[in-house]
Amino acid sequence: MAQTFTVEGMTCEHCEMSVSEEVSEVAGVTSATADHKAGTVTVEGEGFDRDAVAAAVAEAGYKLV
């Protein structure tokens, strides 16, 4: 399953890396790809929780909307 979320505050490739790394650590996530130009993170996996993804994005310093 793949799901794309909108992320506020990413402005560069470093932002993308931070978000991707944090979200990749969420249980059930097999990959996470952030795109600062689109303002999104695409999450792939099974059984991951939106709230856990939001918490991971917040840990990276950004906001899931």
mmJSON file of the N, C-alpha and C atoms, coordinates in Angstrom:
{"data_MODEL":{"atom_site":{
"group_PDB":["ATOM","ATOM","ATOM","ATOM","ATOM","ATOM","ATOM","ATOM","ATOM","ATOM","ATOM","ATOM","ATOM","ATOM","ATOM","ATOM","ATOM","ATOM","ATOM","ATOM","ATOM","ATOM","ATOM","ATOM","ATOM","ATOM","ATOM","ATOM","ATOM","ATOM","ATOM","ATOM","ATOM","ATOM","ATOM","ATOM","ATOM","ATOM","ATOM","ATOM","ATOM","ATOM","ATOM","ATOM","ATOM","ATOM","ATOM","ATOM","ATOM","ATOM","ATOM","ATOM","ATOM","ATOM","ATOM","ATOM","ATOM","ATOM","ATOM","ATOM","ATOM","ATOM","ATOM","ATOM","ATOM","ATOM","ATOM","ATOM","ATOM","ATOM","ATOM","ATOM","ATOM","ATOM","ATOM","ATOM","ATOM","ATOM","ATOM","ATOM","ATOM","ATOM","ATOM","ATOM","ATOM","ATOM","ATOM","ATOM","ATOM","ATOM","ATOM","ATOM","ATOM","ATOM","ATOM","ATOM","ATOM","ATOM","ATOM","ATOM","ATOM","ATOM","ATOM","ATOM","ATOM","ATOM","ATOM","ATOM","ATOM","ATOM","ATOM","ATOM","ATOM","ATOM","ATOM","ATOM","ATOM","ATOM","ATOM","ATOM","ATOM","ATOM","ATOM","ATOM","ATOM","ATOM","ATOM","ATOM","ATOM","ATOM","ATOM","ATOM","ATOM","ATOM","ATOM","ATOM","ATOM","ATOM","ATOM","ATOM","ATOM","ATOM","ATOM","ATOM","ATOM","ATOM","ATOM","ATOM","ATOM","ATOM","ATOM","ATOM","ATOM","ATOM","ATOM","ATOM","ATOM","ATOM","ATOM","ATOM","ATOM","ATOM","ATOM","ATOM","ATOM","ATOM","ATOM","ATOM","ATOM","ATOM","ATOM","ATOM","ATOM","ATOM","ATOM","ATOM","ATOM","ATOM","ATOM","ATOM","ATOM","ATOM","ATOM","ATOM","ATOM","ATOM","ATOM","ATOM","ATOM","ATOM","ATOM","ATOM","ATOM","ATOM","ATOM"],
"id":[1,2,3,4,5,6,7,8,9,10,11,12,13,14,15,16,17,18,19,20,21,22,23,24,25,26,27,28,29,30,31,32,33,34,35,36,37,38,39,40,41,42,43,44,45,46,47,48,49,50,51,52,53,54,55,56,57,58,59,60,61,62,63,64,65,66,67,68,69,70,71,72,73,74,75,76,77,78,79,80,81,82,83,84,85,86,87,88,89,90,91,92,93,94,95,96,97,98,99,100,101,102,103,104,105,106,107,108,109,110,111,112,113,114,115,116,117,118,119,120,121,122,123,124,125,126,127,128,129,130,131,132,133,134,135,136,137,138,139,140,141,142,143,144,145,146,147,148,149,150,151,152,153,154,155,156,157,158,159,160,161,162,163,164,165,166,167,168,169,170,171,172,173,174,175,176,177,178,179,180,181,182,183,184,185,186,187,188,189,190,191,192,193,194,195],
"type_symbol":["N","C","C","N","C","C","N","C","C","N","C","C","N","C","C","N","C","C","N","C","C","N","C","C","N","C","C","N","C","C","N","C","C","N","C","C","N","C","C","N","C","C","N","C","C","N","C","C","N","C","C","N","C","C","N","C","C","N","C","C","N","C","C","N","C","C","N","C","C","N","C","C","N","C","C","N","C","C","N","C","C","N","C","C","N","C","C","N","C","C","N","C","C","N","C","C","N","C","C","N","C","C","N","C","C","N","C","C","N","C","C","N","C","C","N","C","C","N","C","C","N","C","C","N","C","C","N","C","C","N","C","C","N","C","C","N","C","C","N","C","C","N","C","C","N","C","C","N","C","C","N","C","C","N","C","C","N","C","C","N","C","C","N","C","C","N","C","C","N","C","C","N","C","C","N","C","C","N","C","C","N","C","C","N","C","C","N","C","C","N","C","C","N","C","C"],
"label_atom_id":["N","CA","C","N","CA","C","N","CA","C","N","CA","C","N","CA","C","N","CA","C","N","CA","C","N","CA","C","N","CA","C","N","CA","C","N","CA","C","N","CA","C","N","CA","C","N","CA","C","N","CA","C","N","CA","C","N","CA","C","N","CA","C","N","CA","C","N","CA","C","N","CA","C","N","CA","C","N","CA","C","N","CA","C","N","CA","C","N","CA","C","N","CA","C","N","CA","C","N","CA","C","N","CA","C","N","CA","C","N","CA","C","N","CA","C","N","CA","C","N","CA","C","N","CA","C","N","CA","C","N","CA","C","N","CA","C","N","CA","C","N","CA","C","N","CA","C","N","CA","C","N","CA","C","N","CA","C","N","CA","C","N","CA","C","N","CA","C","N","CA","C","N","CA","C","N","CA","C","N","CA","C","N","CA","C","N","CA","C","N","CA","C","N","CA","C","N","CA","C","N","CA","C","N","CA","C","N","CA","C","N","CA","C","N","CA","C","N","CA","C","N","CA","C","N","CA","C"],
"label_alt_id":[null,null,null,null,null,null,null,null,null,null,null,null,null,null,null,null,null,null,null,null,null,null,null,null,null,null,null,null,null,null,null,null,null,null,null,null,null,null,null,null,null,null,null,null,null,null,null,null,null,null,null,null,null,null,null,null,null,null,null,null,null,null,null,null,null,null,null,null,null,null,null,null,null,null,null,null,null,null,null,null,null,null,null,null,null,null,null,null,null,null,null,null,null,null,null,null,null,null,null,null,null,null,null,null,null,null,null,null,null,null,null,null,null,null,null,null,null,null,null,null,null,null,null,null,null,null,null,null,null,null,null,null,null,null,null,null,null,null,null,null,null,null,null,null,null,null,null,null,null,null,null,null,null,null,null,null,null,null,null,null,null,null,null,null,null,null,null,null,null,null,null,null,null,null,null,null,null,null,null,null,null,null,null,null,null,null,null,null,null,null,null,null,null,null,null],
"label_comp_id":["MET","MET","MET","ALA","ALA","ALA","GLN","GLN","GLN","THR","THR","THR","PHE","PHE","PHE","THR","THR","THR","VAL","VAL","VAL","GLU","GLU","GLU","GLY","GLY","GLY","MET","MET","MET","THR","THR","THR","CYS","CYS","CYS","GLU","GLU","GLU","HIS","HIS","HIS","CYS","CYS","CYS","GLU","GLU","GLU","MET","MET","MET","SER","SER","SER","VAL","VAL","VAL","SER","SER","SER","GLU","GLU","GLU","GLU","GLU","GLU","VAL","VAL","VAL","SER","SER","SER","GLU","GLU","GLU","VAL","VAL","VAL","ALA","ALA","ALA","GLY","GLY","GLY","VAL","VAL","VAL","THR","THR","THR","SER","SER","SER","ALA","ALA","ALA","THR","THR","THR","ALA","ALA","ALA","ASP","ASP","ASP","HIS","HIS","HIS","LYS","LYS","LYS","ALA","ALA","ALA","GLY","GLY","GLY","THR","THR","THR","VAL","VAL","VAL","THR","THR","THR","VAL","VAL","VAL","GLU","GLU","GLU","GLY","GLY","GLY","GLU","GLU","GLU","GLY","GLY","GLY","PHE","PHE","PHE","ASP","ASP","ASP","ARG","ARG","ARG","ASP","ASP","ASP","ALA","ALA","ALA","VAL","VAL","VAL","ALA","ALA","ALA","ALA","ALA","ALA","ALA","ALA","ALA","VAL","VAL","VAL","ALA","ALA","ALA","GLU","GLU","GLU","ALA","ALA","ALA","GLY","GLY","GLY","TYR","TYR","TYR","LYS","LYS","LYS","LEU","LEU","LEU","VAL","VAL","VAL"],
"label_asym_id":["A","A","A","A","A","A","A","A","A","A","A","A","A","A","A","A","A","A","A","A","A","A","A","A","A","A","A","A","A","A","A","A","A","A","A","A","A","A","A","A","A","A","A","A","A","A","A","A","A","A","A","A","A","A","A","A","A","A","A","A","A","A","A","A","A","A","A","A","A","A","A","A","A","A","A","A","A","A","A","A","A","A","A","A","A","A","A","A","A","A","A","A","A","A","A","A","A","A","A","A","A","A","A","A","A","A","A","A","A","A","A","A","A","A","A","A","A","A","A","A","A","A","A","A","A","A","A","A","A","A","A","A","A","A","A","A","A","A","A","A","A","A","A","A","A","A","A","A","A","A","A","A","A","A","A","A","A","A","A","A","A","A","A","A","A","A","A","A","A","A","A","A","A","A","A","A","A","A","A","A","A","A","A","A","A","A","A","A","A","A","A","A","A","A","A"],
"label_entity_id":["1","1","1","1","1","1","1","1","1","1","1","1","1","1","1","1","1","1","1","1","1","1","1","1","1","1","1","1","1","1","1","1","1","1","1","1","1","1","1","1","1","1","1","1","1","1","1","1","1","1","1","1","1","1","1","1","1","1","1","1","1","1","1","1","1","1","1","1","1","1","1","1","1","1","1","1","1","1","1","1","1","1","1","1","1","1","1","1","1","1","1","1","1","1","1","1","1","1","1","1","1","1","1","1","1","1","1","1","1","1","1","1","1","1","1","1","1","1","1","1","1","1","1","1","1","1","1","1","1","1","1","1","1","1","1","1","1","1","1","1","1","1","1","1","1","1","1","1","1","1","1","1","1","1","1","1","1","1","1","1","1","1","1","1","1","1","1","1","1","1","1","1","1","1","1","1","1","1","1","1","1","1","1","1","1","1","1","1","1","1","1","1","1","1","1"],
"label_seq_id":[1,1,1,2,2,2,3,3,3,4,4,4,5,5,5,6,6,6,7,7,7,8,8,8,9,9,9,10,10,10,11,11,11,12,12,12,13,13,13,14,14,14,15,15,15,16,16,16,17,17,17,18,18,18,19,19,19,20,20,20,21,21,21,22,22,22,23,23,23,24,24,24,25,25,25,26,26,26,27,27,27,28,28,28,29,29,29,30,30,30,31,31,31,32,32,32,33,33,33,34,34,34,35,35,35,36,36,36,37,37,37,38,38,38,39,39,39,40,40,40,41,41,41,42,42,42,43,43,43,44,44,44,45,45,45,46,46,46,47,47,47,48,48,48,49,49,49,50,50,50,51,51,51,52,52,52,53,53,53,54,54,54,55,55,55,56,56,56,57,57,57,58,58,58,59,59,59,60,60,60,61,61,61,62,62,62,63,63,63,64,64,64,65,65,65],
"pdbx_PDB_ins_code":[null,null,null,null,null,null,null,null,null,null,null,null,null,null,null,null,null,null,null,null,null,null,null,null,null,null,null,null,null,null,null,null,null,null,null,null,null,null,null,null,null,null,null,null,null,null,null,null,null,null,null,null,null,null,null,null,null,null,null,null,null,null,null,null,null,null,null,null,null,null,null,null,null,null,null,null,null,null,null,null,null,null,null,null,null,null,null,null,null,null,null,null,null,null,null,null,null,null,null,null,null,null,null,null,null,null,null,null,null,null,null,null,null,null,null,null,null,null,null,null,null,null,null,null,null,null,null,null,null,null,null,null,null,null,null,null,null,null,null,null,null,null,null,null,null,null,null,null,null,null,null,null,null,null,null,null,null,null,null,null,null,null,null,null,null,null,null,null,null,null,null,null,null,null,null,null,null,null,null,null,null,null,null,null,null,null,null,null,null,null,null,null,null,null,null],
"Cartn_x":[0.841,0.0,0.886,0.549,1.261,0.272,0.737,-0.104,0.755,0.221,0.944,0.302,1.167,0.732,1.344,0.635,1.151,1.946,3.121,4.011,4.293,4.12,4.416,5.825,6.522,7.786,9.04,8.956,10.159,10.571,11.863,12.335,13.542,14.112,15.337,15.51,16.578,16.85,17.183,17.802,18.093,16.793,15.8,14.48,13.903,14.018,13.535,14.188,15.514,16.241,15.784,15.621,15.196,13.833,12.89,11.54,11.56,12.242,12.298,12.902,13.991,14.649,13.758,13.119,12.256,11.05,10.406,9.21,9.567,10.733,11.165,11.258,11.415,11.548,10.206,9.106,7.778,7.454,6.877,6.49,5.552,5.845,5.017,5.425,6.33,6.77,7.97,7.882,9.001,9.838,9.213,9.961,9.18,9.937,9.337,10.152,9.462,10.138,9.496,10.27,9.774,10.163,9.337,9.576,9.268,10.32,10.1,9.402,9.623,8.978,7.473,7.056,5.624,5.043,5.922,5.448,4.767,5.326,4.708,5.724,5.188,5.956,5.079,5.648,4.946,5.474,4.554,4.899,4.391,5.259,4.875,5.065,4.153,4.245,2.867,2.784,1.529,1.299,0.117,-0.273,0.33,0.904,1.429,0.285,0.519,-0.49,-0.238,-1.274,-1.13,-0.585,-1.061,-0.587,0.903,1.376,2.806,3.615,3.071,3.734,3.786,2.684,2.634,3.647,3.786,4.758,6.187,6.456,7.787,8.107,7.133,7.32,7.592,6.866,7.082,8.466,8.908,10.256,11.328,11.064,11.993,11.91,10.873,10.746,9.731,8.824,7.84,6.445,5.443,4.067,3.317,2.679,1.808,0.442,-0.094,-1.403,-2.417],
"Cartn_y":[-1.179,0.0,1.242,2.195,3.472,4.596,5.557,6.691,7.944,9.025,10.296,11.288,11.934,12.922,14.275,15.341,16.693,17.092,17.675,18.096,19.585,20.336,21.773,22.011,22.948,23.435,22.937,21.952,21.475,22.473,22.82,23.806,23.346,22.175,21.766,20.242,19.763,18.331,17.8,18.61,18.179,17.913,18.757,18.557,17.206,16.928,15.656,14.478,14.542,13.452,13.269,14.361,14.287,13.62,14.049,13.49,12.021,11.722,10.342,9.404,9.83,8.983,8.729,9.77,9.608,8.724,8.966,8.205,6.75,6.513,5.143,4.265,4.887,4.146,3.761,4.246,3.936,2.46,1.796,0.392,0.218,-0.76,-1.056,-0.336,0.637,1.396,0.687,0.424,-0.184,0.859,1.984,3.088,4.383,5.478,6.808,7.739,8.456,9.361,10.734,11.699,13.064,13.867,14.849,15.742,17.164,17.97,19.318,20.224,20.0,20.841,20.624,19.371,19.05,19.207,19.224,19.318,18.045,16.902,15.623,14.608,13.581,12.379,11.194,10.307,9.101,7.945,7.267,6.195,4.879,3.877,2.544,1.564,0.584,-0.44,-0.998,-1.713,-2.334,-2.058,-1.63,-1.497,-0.324,0.656,1.823,2.738,3.498,4.356,5.811,6.511,7.914,8.763,8.508,9.283,9.063,7.842,7.551,8.258,8.312,9.05,10.535,11.078,12.492,12.783,11.864,12.042,12.016,11.153,11.065,12.342,12.867,14.112,15.248,15.277,16.294,16.156,14.931,14.684,15.262,15.243,15.808,17.334,17.898,19.35,19.956,19.121,19.585,19.168,19.539,19.264,18.538,17.421,16.702,17.381,17.685,18.347,17.496],
"Cartn_z":[0.0,0.0,0.0,-0.823,-0.867,-0.57,0.191,0.534,0.52,-0.025,-0.086,0.873,1.656,2.642,2.301,2.64,2.465,3.706,3.466,4.555,4.397,5.479,5.478,5.968,5.315,5.837,5.147,4.28,3.596,2.518,2.486,1.518,0.705,1.041,0.363,0.407,-0.216,-0.237,1.16,1.989,3.362,4.113,3.886,4.486,4.053,2.757,2.219,2.929,3.085,3.738,5.172,5.893,7.289,7.424,6.606,6.657,6.236,5.141,4.648,5.686,6.328,7.329,8.538,9.046,10.22,9.909,8.783,8.432,8.124,7.567,7.255,8.497,9.665,10.915,11.544,10.979,11.507,11.238,12.226,12.077,10.897,10.048,8.894,7.626,7.733,6.564,5.931,4.629,3.917,3.185,2.791,2.195,2.343,2.382,2.464,1.575,0.698,-0.225,-0.121,0.365,0.497,-0.744,-1.079,-2.214,-1.749,-1.539,-1.009,-2.019,-3.307,-4.326,-4.344,-4.183,-4.159,-2.757,-1.74,-0.361,0.1,-0.31,0.016,0.53,1.171,1.47,1.056,0.262,-0.166,0.662,1.322,2.258,1.687,1.661,1.206,2.348,2.425,3.46,3.76,4.852,5.275,6.758,7.104,8.496,9.241,8.514,9.23,9.641,10.68,11.283,10.896,10.446,10.045,11.19,12.399,13.551,13.79,13.56,13.722,12.632,11.421,10.34,10.693,11.188,11.59,12.682,13.646,14.728,14.19,13.23,12.631,11.852,11.124,10.398,11.377,12.486,13.522,14.138,14.349,14.897,13.982,12.673,11.692,11.651,12.299,12.361,11.417,10.894,9.923,10.367,9.57,9.972,8.869,9.238,8.323,8.334,7.153,7.086,6.378],
"occupancy":[1.0,1.0,1.0,1.0,1.0,1.0,1.0,1.0,1.0,1.0,1.0,1.0,1.0,1.0,1.0,1.0,1.0,1.0,1.0,1.0,1.0,1.0,1.0,1.0,1.0,1.0,1.0,1.0,1.0,1.0,1.0,1.0,1.0,1.0,1.0,1.0,1.0,1.0,1.0,1.0,1.0,1.0,1.0,1.0,1.0,1.0,1.0,1.0,1.0,1.0,1.0,1.0,1.0,1.0,1.0,1.0,1.0,1.0,1.0,1.0,1.0,1.0,1.0,1.0,1.0,1.0,1.0,1.0,1.0,1.0,1.0,1.0,1.0,1.0,1.0,1.0,1.0,1.0,1.0,1.0,1.0,1.0,1.0,1.0,1.0,1.0,1.0,1.0,1.0,1.0,1.0,1.0,1.0,1.0,1.0,1.0,1.0,1.0,1.0,1.0,1.0,1.0,1.0,1.0,1.0,1.0,1.0,1.0,1.0,1.0,1.0,1.0,1.0,1.0,1.0,1.0,1.0,1.0,1.0,1.0,1.0,1.0,1.0,1.0,1.0,1.0,1.0,1.0,1.0,1.0,1.0,1.0,1.0,1.0,1.0,1.0,1.0,1.0,1.0,1.0,1.0,1.0,1.0,1.0,1.0,1.0,1.0,1.0,1.0,1.0,1.0,1.0,1.0,1.0,1.0,1.0,1.0,1.0,1.0,1.0,1.0,1.0,1.0,1.0,1.0,1.0,1.0,1.0,1.0,1.0,1.0,1.0,1.0,1.0,1.0,1.0,1.0,1.0,1.0,1.0,1.0,1.0,1.0,1.0,1.0,1.0,1.0,1.0,1.0,1.0,1.0,1.0,1.0,1.0,1.0],
"B_iso_or_equiv":[0.0,0.0,0.0,0.0,0.0,0.0,0.0,0.0,0.0,0.0,0.0,0.0,0.0,0.0,0.0,0.0,0.0,0.0,0.0,0.0,0.0,0.0,0.0,0.0,0.0,0.0,0.0,0.0,0.0,0.0,0.0,0.0,0.0,0.0,0.0,0.0,0.0,0.0,0.0,0.0,0.0,0.0,0.0,0.0,0.0,0.0,0.0,0.0,0.0,0.0,0.0,0.0,0.0,0.0,0.0,0.0,0.0,0.0,0.0,0.0,0.0,0.0,0.0,0.0,0.0,0.0,0.0,0.0,0.0,0.0,0.0,0.0,0.0,0.0,0.0,0.0,0.0,0.0,0.0,0.0,0.0,0.0,0.0,0.0,0.0,0.0,0.0,0.0,0.0,0.0,0.0,0.0,0.0,0.0,0.0,0.0,0.0,0.0,0.0,0.0,0.0,0.0,0.0,0.0,0.0,0.0,0.0,0.0,0.0,0.0,0.0,0.0,0.0,0.0,0.0,0.0,0.0,0.0,0.0,0.0,0.0,0.0,0.0,0.0,0.0,0.0,0.0,0.0,0.0,0.0,0.0,0.0,0.0,0.0,0.0,0.0,0.0,0.0,0.0,0.0,0.0,0.0,0.0,0.0,0.0,0.0,0.0,0.0,0.0,0.0,0.0,0.0,0.0,0.0,0.0,0.0,0.0,0.0,0.0,0.0,0.0,0.0,0.0,0.0,0.0,0.0,0.0,0.0,0.0,0.0,0.0,0.0,0.0,0.0,0.0,0.0,0.0,0.0,0.0,0.0,0.0,0.0,0.0,0.0,0.0,0.0,0.0,0.0,0.0,0.0,0.0,0.0,0.0,0.0,0.0],
"pdbx_formal_charge":[null,null,null,null,null,null,null,null,null,null,null,null,null,null,null,null,null,null,null,null,null,null,null,null,null,null,null,null,null,null,null,null,null,null,null,null,null,null,null,null,null,null,null,null,null,null,null,null,null,null,null,null,null,null,null,null,null,null,null,null,null,null,null,null,null,null,null,null,null,null,null,null,null,null,null,null,null,null,null,null,null,null,null,null,null,null,null,null,null,null,null,null,null,null,null,null,null,null,null,null,null,null,null,null,null,null,null,null,null,null,null,null,null,null,null,null,null,null,null,null,null,null,null,null,null,null,null,null,null,null,null,null,null,null,null,null,null,null,null,null,null,null,null,null,null,null,null,null,null,null,null,null,null,null,null,null,null,null,null,null,null,null,null,null,null,null,null,null,null,null,null,null,null,null,null,null,null,null,null,null,null,null,null,null,null,null,null,null,null,null,null,null,null,null,null],
"auth_seq_id":[1,1,1,2,2,2,3,3,3,4,4,4,5,5,5,6,6,6,7,7,7,8,8,8,9,9,9,10,10,10,11,11,11,12,12,12,13,13,13,14,14,14,15,15,15,16,16,16,17,17,17,18,18,18,19,19,19,20,20,20,21,21,21,22,22,22,23,23,23,24,24,24,25,25,25,26,26,26,27,27,27,28,28,28,29,29,29,30,30,30,31,31,31,32,32,32,33,33,33,34,34,34,35,35,35,36,36,36,37,37,37,38,38,38,39,39,39,40,40,40,41,41,41,42,42,42,43,43,43,44,44,44,45,45,45,46,46,46,47,47,47,48,48,48,49,49,49,50,50,50,51,51,51,52,52,52,53,53,53,54,54,54,55,55,55,56,56,56,57,57,57,58,58,58,59,59,59,60,60,60,61,61,61,62,62,62,63,63,63,64,64,64,65,65,65],
"auth_comp_id":["MET","MET","MET","ALA","ALA","ALA","GLN","GLN","GLN","THR","THR","THR","PHE","PHE","PHE","THR","THR","THR","VAL","VAL","VAL","GLU","GLU","GLU","GLY","GLY","GLY","MET","MET","MET","THR","THR","THR","CYS","CYS","CYS","GLU","GLU","GLU","HIS","HIS","HIS","CYS","CYS","CYS","GLU","GLU","GLU","MET","MET","MET","SER","SER","SER","VAL","VAL","VAL","SER","SER","SER","GLU","GLU","GLU","GLU","GLU","GLU","VAL","VAL","VAL","SER","SER","SER","GLU","GLU","GLU","VAL","VAL","VAL","ALA","ALA","ALA","GLY","GLY","GLY","VAL","VAL","VAL","THR","THR","THR","SER","SER","SER","ALA","ALA","ALA","THR","THR","THR","ALA","ALA","ALA","ASP","ASP","ASP","HIS","HIS","HIS","LYS","LYS","LYS","ALA","ALA","ALA","GLY","GLY","GLY","THR","THR","THR","VAL","VAL","VAL","THR","THR","THR","VAL","VAL","VAL","GLU","GLU","GLU","GLY","GLY","GLY","GLU","GLU","GLU","GLY","GLY","GLY","PHE","PHE","PHE","ASP","ASP","ASP","ARG","ARG","ARG","ASP","ASP","ASP","ALA","ALA","ALA","VAL","VAL","VAL","ALA","ALA","ALA","ALA","ALA","ALA","ALA","ALA","ALA","VAL","VAL","VAL","ALA","ALA","ALA","GLU","GLU","GLU","ALA","ALA","ALA","GLY","GLY","GLY","TYR","TYR","TYR","LYS","LYS","LYS","LEU","LEU","LEU","VAL","VAL","VAL"],
"auth_asym_id":["A","A","A","A","A","A","A","A","A","A","A","A","A","A","A","A","A","A","A","A","A","A","A","A","A","A","A","A","A","A","A","A","A","A","A","A","A","A","A","A","A","A","A","A","A","A","A","A","A","A","A","A","A","A","A","A","A","A","A","A","A","A","A","A","A","A","A","A","A","A","A","A","A","A","A","A","A","A","A","A","A","A","A","A","A","A","A","A","A","A","A","A","A","A","A","A","A","A","A","A","A","A","A","A","A","A","A","A","A","A","A","A","A","A","A","A","A","A","A","A","A","A","A","A","A","A","A","A","A","A","A","A","A","A","A","A","A","A","A","A","A","A","A","A","A","A","A","A","A","A","A","A","A","A","A","A","A","A","A","A","A","A","A","A","A","A","A","A","A","A","A","A","A","A","A","A","A","A","A","A","A","A","A","A","A","A","A","A","A","A","A","A","A","A","A"],
"auth_atom_id":["N","CA","C","N","CA","C","N","CA","C","N","CA","C","N","CA","C","N","CA","C","N","CA","C","N","CA","C","N","CA","C","N","CA","C","N","CA","C","N","CA","C","N","CA","C","N","CA","C","N","CA","C","N","CA","C","N","CA","C","N","CA","C","N","CA","C","N","CA","C","N","CA","C","N","CA","C","N","CA","C","N","CA","C","N","CA","C","N","CA","C","N","CA","C","N","CA","C","N","CA","C","N","CA","C","N","CA","C","N","CA","C","N","CA","C","N","CA","C","N","CA","C","N","CA","C","N","CA","C","N","CA","C","N","CA","C","N","CA","C","N","CA","C","N","CA","C","N","CA","C","N","CA","C","N","CA","C","N","CA","C","N","CA","C","N","CA","C","N","CA","C","N","CA","C","N","CA","C","N","CA","C","N","CA","C","N","CA","C","N","CA","C","N","CA","C","N","CA","C","N","CA","C","N","CA","C","N","CA","C","N","CA","C","N","CA","C","N","CA","C","N","CA","C","N","CA","C"],
"pdbx_PDB_model_num":[1,1,1,1,1,1,1,1,1,1,1,1,1,1,1,1,1,1,1,1,1,1,1,1,1,1,1,1,1,1,1,1,1,1,1,1,1,1,1,1,1,1,1,1,1,1,1,1,1,1,1,1,1,1,1,1,1,1,1,1,1,1,1,1,1,1,1,1,1,1,1,1,1,1,1,1,1,1,1,1,1,1,1,1,1,1,1,1,1,1,1,1,1,1,1,1,1,1,1,1,1,1,1,1,1,1,1,1,1,1,1,1,1,1,1,1,1,1,1,1,1,1,1,1,1,1,1,1,1,1,1,1,1,1,1,1,1,1,1,1,1,1,1,1,1,1,1,1,1,1,1,1,1,1,1,1,1,1,1,1,1,1,1,1,1,1,1,1,1,1,1,1,1,1,1,1,1,1,1,1,1,1,1,1,1,1,1,1,1,1,1,1,1,1,1]
}}}
